Structure formats: structure tokens, C-alpha cells
Amino acid sequence: MGSNDRGQMSDGVQARVAEVFRLEYGRVVASVLRIVRDIDTAEEVVQEAFAQALDRWPADGTPERPGAWLLTTARRRALDRLRHARRAGASRPPCGGAR
């Protein structure tokens, strides 16, 4: 496959991601919001999922159900963030410390 072919494929993937964004963004953000309970974090996680789609779909192909792929990716990222925050909080000493 020549570089021009890759560029055309990439353009097609970008168009597909843009279409999926218009159709699925609100639903995916709402679902992630139920997990993280913070709109800014939910939107950030969903943006990361779309960025991952732009990175992976040209090589792997567009999934049969792109909205489900994005939702799964965003939920996994949200849960990873929650786990990381929980671990970071557990490693800190309690407020007030020993006296």
C-alpha cells in the first residue's frame, strides 16, 4: 500500500470518527459521567477514547459497532482513573497525622 493509499484510508477513518462523534459523543459522555461523577473528567476520558480511535482504527479497521468500541474504551479509561486516584489516596497519610 503506497503512502497515498494510507492517506486516503486515514481520511476515511477521520471522516468515520467525525460521524461517530456526532452520533455517539453525548451518549458516551453520559455513560462515563455516571462512573466518574465529574463532567470535565468524563469529557476528557471520552476525548481520549476518540483520540485512541484515530490512532488505532487506521491500522485495525473501524469496528463493526464503533459507538460500543468507544464506550468500552472510555469506560475502561474512567475505571483506570478511579483506581489510580484510589491508590494515590490510600498511599497518603491521614490528615492531621500523629501528634
C-alpha positions in Angstrom: 0.0 0.0 0.0 1.5 3.4 -1.0 1.6 6.5 1.1 -1.2 8.0 -0.9 -3.4 4.9 -0.2 -2.7 5.3 3.5 -3.6 9.0 3.4 -6.9 8.2 1.7 -7.6 5.4 4.3 -6.7 7.8 7.1 -9.1 10.4 5.6 -11.8 7.8 5.5 -11.2 6.9 9.1 -11.2 10.5 10.2 -14.5 11.0 8.5 -15.9 7.9 10.2 -14.6 9.1 13.6 -16.2 12.5 13.0 -19.5 10.9 12.1 -19.4 8.6 15.2 -18.5 11.7 17.3 -21.7 13.5 16.1 -23.8 10.4 16.8 -22.3 9.0 20.0 -20.5 11.7 21.9 -23.4 12.7 24.2 -24.3 9.1 25.0 -20.8 8.1 25.8 -20.2 11.1 28.0 -23.4 10.5 29.9 -22.4 6.9 30.5 -18.9 7.8 31.7 -20.3 10.6 33.8 -22.3 8.0 35.8 -18.9 6.4 36.6 -16.7 9.4 37.4 -19.3 11.9 38.6 -17.5 14.8 37.1 -18.4 16.3 33.8 -14.9 17.6 33.0 -13.3 14.2 33.7 -16.0 12.4 31.7 -15.4 14.7 28.7 -11.7 14.3 29.0 -11.9 10.5 29.1 -14.2 10.4 26.1 -11.9 12.7 24.2 -9.0 10.3 25.0 -11.1 7.4 23.6 -11.7 9.3 20.4 -8.0 10.0 20.1 -7.3 6.3 20.6 -9.8 5.6 17.8 -7.9 7.9 15.4 -4.7 6.1 16.3 -6.0 2.5 16.2 -8.7 2.4 13.6 -6.5 3.1 10.6 -4.4 0.0 11.4 -7.1 -2.2 12.9 -10.0 -1.1 10.8 -13.2 0.5 12.0 -15.1 -1.8 14.4 -18.5 -3.1 13.4 -20.0 -1.2 16.3 -17.9 2.0 16.7 -20.1 3.5 19.4 -19.8 0.4 21.5 -16.0 0.4 21.0 -15.7 4.0 22.1 -18.0 3.4 25.1 -16.0 0.4 26.2 -12.7 2.2 25.7 -13.9 5.3 27.6 -15.4 3.2 30.5 -12.1 1.4 30.9 -10.1 4.6 31.0 -12.6 6.1 33.5 -12.3 3.0 35.8 -8.5 3.1 35.5 -8.5 6.8 36.6 -10.7 5.9 39.6 -8.4 3.0 40.6 -5.4 5.3 40.2 -7.0 8.0 42.3 -8.0 5.5 45.0 -4.4 4.1 45.2 -2.9 7.6 45.3 -5.3 8.4 48.2 -4.5 5.2 50.1 -0.8 5.9 49.9 -1.1 9.3 51.6 -1.0 9.6 55.4 -4.3 10.6 57.0 -4.9 14.3 57.6 -3.8 15.5 60.9 -1.1 12.8 61.3 0.2 11.6 64.7 0.7 14.1 67.4 
